[in-house]
Amino acid sequence: MDSSLLQSVSFYAKRPVMWGEFGRAVVNKFRDPVPDERGAATTSCHQAAVPKQEALEELGIRLVDVTEFEQYQDARKRLAEKGITIAGAADSAFLYSICQQLKPESVLETGVAHGMSSLAILLAMNATASGHLTSIDMPYRGSTDDSYVGQAVPESLRSRWSLLKLPDRRGIPRAIARGASFDLVHYDSDKTRSGREFAYPLLWEATTPGGLFLSDDINDDFVFLEFAEKVGVSPLIWAKSDDNSYAGAIAKPV
Ligand SMILES: C[S@@+](CC[C@H](N)C(=O)[O-])C[C@H]1O[C@@H](n2cnc3c(N)ncnc32)[C@H](O)[C@@H]1O
């Protein structure tokens, strides 16, 4: 057996919570590839998008750039010292501003990686002395150390944080069973069509009426646009820093 296959087998064997993910990966290997929707979905998002400033105004917030804060930059430095560069992160400034100004009492995020989005949300909660964040991400396959996930968040900010180191299919039902509902939900984990199709309805159901459901990278496929149509709410869509990646929000009617 070659060493990377051996590593992979050993990773899954030691983590029963990941056996379902392993099974899904094996089944997907033998299935027909899922059609690539990204090009067409990006065009649709582009047509529906408003400028980011307009999205902020619609949500009633002004942008505060948390990435310039000392604690955020320190976290970046600590990661850089370990040779970690941040890729695929959500819009931390957007998340900080929403949490700092709308002051959601309960927030749920899926997809933590090193923890930069969690850090932004927790910095806002620390500033307002309110709120609790529940985050979900699964153990990293490339890492033998399960403290890898969320490592950017310093000890001093963890009292308002519950981190569930589980795949979405276990973590989302667990988080929902723990907390009655969430005023703000941010989806940034499994970007496959089936992953979104599993998660969005559960997360929407768990969003407080009057709360906000946010999703990152909504132009990977049509699931977000289809979902907004299904729940009958016109989504707010904006381009992140470049035109190739869109985020979206659906406000849950009261
Ligand atoms: C783009 S990163 C999250 C970035 C983070 N929100 C930030 O802005 O710093 C996506 C994360 O989703 C996680 N992920 C992907 N599929 C998942 C699944 N099925 N269950 C749980 N987490 C998953 C990955 O492990 C990865 O850490």
The ligand as a Gaussian input file, in Angstrom:
#p B3LYP/6-31G(d) Opt

LIG

0 1
 C      -13.568000      27.585000       3.047000
 S      -13.173000      26.688000       4.479000
 C      -13.926000      27.603000       5.770000
 C      -13.275000      28.922000       5.947000
 C      -13.735000      29.674000       7.173000
 N      -15.176000      29.864000       7.205000
 C      -13.075000      31.051000       7.166000
 O      -13.651000      31.982000       6.574000
 O      -11.980000      31.186000       7.724000
 C      -14.234000      25.322000       4.283000
 C      -14.211000      24.352000       5.461000
 O      -15.327000      23.484000       5.313000
 C      -14.997000      22.241000       5.836000
 N      -15.852000      21.208000       5.271000
 C      -15.927000      20.787000       3.985000
 N      -16.804000      19.790000       3.871000
 C      -17.312000      19.578000       5.121000
 C      -18.268000      18.678000       5.658000
 N      -18.866000      17.756000       4.893000
 N      -18.531000      18.758000       6.973000
 C      -17.917000      19.672000       7.768000
 N      -17.005000      20.551000       7.314000
 C      -16.707000      20.495000       6.019000
 C      -13.522000      22.040000       5.467000
 O      -12.932000      21.136000       6.376000
 C      -12.977000      23.465000       5.535000
 O      -12.311000      23.687000       6.747000

